């Protein structure tokens, strides 16, 4: 098991395996927000 430094508790296997997908979703949101912000600046 991986250990969460913030929580000081072991991270479950399911939680650890889902991290890549969750991180990808967050990056997708950031990319969308960045694209909208740059599109607004061009107008």
C-alpha positions in Angstrom: 0.0 0.0 0.0 1.1 3.5 -0.7 1.1 6.0 2.1 -0.5 9.4 1.9 1.8 12.0 3.3 -1.0 14.4 3.9 -3.3 12.0 5.6 -0.7 9.8 7.4 -2.7 6.7 6.6 -2.3 4.0 4.0 -4.1 4.6 0.7 -6.3 1.7 -0.3 -5.4 -0.3 -3.5 -8.6 0.9 -5.2 -7.8 4.5 -4.3 -4.2 4.2 -5.5 -5.3 2.6 -8.8 -7.9 5.3 -9.5 -5.4 8.1 -9.0 -4.1 8.2 -12.6 -7.7 8.6 -13.9 -8.5 11.3 -11.3 -5.3 13.2 -12.1 -6.1 13.0 -15.8 -9.6 14.4 -15.2 -8.2 17.3 -13.2 -5.7 18.1 -16.0 -8.5 18.0 -18.5 -10.4 20.5 -16.5 -7.4 22.8 -16.2 -6.8 22.5 -20.0 -10.4 23.4 -20.7 -10.2 26.4 -18.3 -7.0 27.6 -19.8 -8.4 27.3 -23.3 -11.4 29.3 -22.4 -9.3 32.0 -20.7 -7.0 32.3 -23.7 -10.0 32.4 -26.1 -11.6 35.2 -24.0 -8.4 37.2 -24.3 -8.4 37.1 -28.1 -11.9 38.7 -28.4 
